[in-house]
Each structure stands twice: as C-alpha cells, then as structure tokens.
Amino acid sequence: MAEALLRHHFGGEYTVQSAGTEATTVKATALLVLDEWGLETSLLYSKTVDHPDFLPSDIVVTVCDDAQGNCPFVPGKLKNIHKAFPDPSNEGSNQEENIAAFRRVRNEISEWIKSEFRVSTSG
C-alpha cells in the first residue's frame, strides 16, 4: 500500500519500488481501498529485495515492525526510515469492518507520506 501511495503523492520526485520480507500476494482489500482513490494497482505484486526486478535503493522505508526487524541488507542504501502502522488484515469481525480498517491505515500512511517525503518548493 505504501508503494502506491508514495508513487501517487511523489512519483515525479522519487523512483518508488516495494518489497516485503517474503513474497506472498497483495491483499485484495488493500487493492480495493487503493482503487477507491483511483490509484494504479495493476502493476503491484508481492516480491522480496532479492527479486530480479528490485533495484538498489538510496532510502529504505519500513512500515511494520516485522519488516524493520527482518529487513535484509539492501545494496546502495543511504538511509533507513521506519514508521510502524497496524496490519489491518485481521481487524474487524466482518468484511465491512475489515475494509474500514484498511481505509484507516491507507489514510494514516498517506498522511505520513505527505509529511515525511514532502519536497520543498522554496528556491
């Protein structure tokens, strides 16, 4: 989710890619709440940093404590940024509550990204 949001807000300023600690699937509910905002999701897929498509990075961002603790060495890394967000996957007792949890986390990540990665427009 963070990849799509960072690309949405600052795609012209940063080259954005995403990888997890293990390759699984992108959660359908995450795709749903990103689609609600009109974000491009067709190219999102789960991969790890050793995937052939993953390029060396200057900045590595982790958005969950598990990823921070298990993030492998990333060649070229100059800076680490960590901000933990709750995993909404198992929140809620029904589908609508779960979707609401994903929306909440989407909104929280979006606000954090806008604050953390804002590009100065002053000359």
Helices and strands as residue ranges (DSSP letters): H 2-10, H 28-36, E 59-62, H 65-70, E 79-82, G 88-90, H 95-116
